[in-house]
């Protein structure tokens, strides 16, 4: 999983699957380019189910406790990534 913006060279390997995600563009549309990483994380979790998405959401709330705007932005970005993986 890679950020789509700024990638000029395409992967030429046949032994890997490359998924380009427009996370930065999505984050800018949300008004906060800093949450692009949470979109990518959500996409990864949504595809792999390596951990339950709710566990990540809970950890975000704990990590940014007392900073509700940060929690809200990160949560929204994370779930955008998860939903993107569903499509």
NORGI-V796367 format. One record per helix or strand of 3 or more residues. SS is the DSSP state (~ for helix, > for strand). FROM is the first residue (numbers start at 1). LEN is the number of residues. Records with the same first field share a line. If there is no record, write none. Layout:
SS = FROM-LEN + FROM-LEN
This chain:
~ = 23-8 + 33-16 + 53-11 + 68-19
